[in-house]
């Protein structure tokens, strides 16, 4: 009986020691992930669509850290990925049957505009990777110009489906996807502008 009690006592002692060690280790370890996530959440408040900004970037918190430049870079990357997948989808839709001549024309224009958007975002992302040194301002200006142009292309694509005559399934699908790309791009531009303001 006494041995059983001693075994129980030893088990409890060991458990408490391990618990104390684990708690101390957790306390000593900085909550990096939490810090990164809060940095993203706070930074996203400066964007037009903060909830979308946070949901699209929070999974990349380890890559972003607490760097405004890496945040802008990842936001551009997300925008480019979204634009590329949307562009691929639009090309498929453009070749589908059953569209009216006006829808076909609007789709062809949209495909071209999205292609330009992908090109502009890709150039912006490439420049963002080299955004340092004395030519920071010139590179930043190029990035802002390209991302703004991408946003304009997306708006133009959406406008091509304006009006009741274009109402239908194609319009619903196209506008839904383009709006998503536009919101991503708008957020990226806001974070780029915030980075520029920090540097200035």
N, C-alpha and C positions, 0 to 999 in steps of 0.2 A: 504493500500500500504506500509505504514511504517512498519506495523507488518510483512508483507511479507519479506521486506528487512532485518528486524532484524532476522527473522527465517533463511534466507539465510546466513546472517553474522554468526549467531550462528553455523549453520551447517558447514560452511567453517572453522571456528575457531576450532570446535571439531575435524574435519577431520585432520587439520594441526597438532593439538596436538597429535592425535593418530598416525599420520605418523611419527612425531618426536620421539615419544616413541618407536615405532616399530623399527625405524632406529637405535636408541640408544641401544635398547636391542640386536639387531642383531650385532651391533659393539662390544658390551660388551661380547657377547657369542663367545668363540673361535671356529674357523672353524675346529672342530675335524675331521669330516669326510674327509674334504679336506686334512688335514695334514696326516691322515692315508693313504689315497689313493696315495698321493705323495711319502710317505715312501715306499709303495709297488712298485710304478713305478720306483723309484730310485734304490731300491734293486734288482729289476728284470733285471736291466741293466748288472748285473754281470753274468747272466745266458746265456746259449747257445741260448735259444729261448725266448727273452724278451717279445715279444708281447703275446705269449701264456701264459707266466708266469703271466703277468699283467691281461689278460682277465680271467684266471682261478682263480685268487686270489682277484681281486678287490671287488667282491661281499662279501668277508669275511673280509673286512677292519675293521669292528667294533670288530670282534673277535681278529684280529691281533694287532690293535693299532699301536704302533711304536716299537714293540718288535721283534728283529731279531729271537729270539727263537720261538715265536709264529708264525712268518712268516714261518720258517722252518717246524714247526709242521703242519701248515695248508697246506703247499705245499706237505708234505708227505701224509697227509690225502686225498688230491685231487688225488695224484698218486695212492694211494691204492684203492680209489673208482673207478677210471678209469680202473685199472687192474682187479678189481673184476667184473665189468660189461663186460669187454672184455673177461675175462675168461669164464663167463657164455655164452656169445655169441659163443665163440670158441667151447664149448662143444656141442652146438646145431648144429653148422656147421659140426663138426666131425661126427655126426650121420646122416647127410643128404645123400641123394642118388645121384648117378651120378658122384662121384669122381673117379679119376684114382687111382690105387694102390699106386703110389708115393705120390699123394696128401693126401691119407688116412694116410700114414706113417708120412708125414710131419705134418699133423694136430694132430696126436696122440702125437708126440714129442712136438709140440707147446702147447698143452693142459697141458702136464706135466710141461713144462718150465714156463708157466703162473701160474700154481698152486704154484710152488716154488717162483715165483715173489711175489705173494699175501702173502705167508707166510713170506718172508723176509721183505716186506714193513710193514706188521702187527707187526713184532717183532721190527722193527725200530721205528715205531710210539709209541709202548709201552715204549721203552727205552727213547724216546724223552720226554715223560711225566715226567720222573724221572731224567732228565738231570740237576743235580745240585750237589753241594757239592764237596768233595775232590776227588771223583772218576769220575769227569766230563770227564777227558781225556780218561779213559778206556771205558766209555759208548759211548763217541763220536766216538771212534775207532770202536766199535761194529756197531754203526749205519752206519758209512761210509762203512764198509765191507759189510754189508747186502744190502745197497742200490746199491753199485757197483755190487754185485752179481746179484741183480734183473735186473740191466741194461744189464749185460752180457747175462742173460737168454733171455731177449727180443731181443737182437741182434742175438742170436743163432736161435731163432724162425724165425726171418726174413730171415736169411741165408738158412734155410731149404726150402724156396720157391724160391731160386735163380736159374737162368738158364732159357733158353727159353722153355725147356721141361715142365716147371711148369706154363707157361703163361696161363692165363684164369681168369675166374670170381673169383674162390676161392682165387687165389694168390692176386688179386686186393683187395678183401675184407680183407683178413688176413693182408697183409702188411700195408694197410691203418690204421687199428685199432692198430696194434702192434707199428707202427711208432708213433702214438698218445701217447700210453702208455710210449714208450721209451723217447719221448720228455719231457713228464711230469716228468718222473723219473730223467732224466738228469738235469732238472731245480731244482728239489728237492735236488739233490746231490750238485749242485752249491751253493744253499742257505745254506745247511748244512756246506759245506766247508767254506763259508763266516762267519758263526757263530763260527766255530772252530777258524778261524783266529782272530776274535774279542776277543775271550776268551784267546787266546795265547798272 
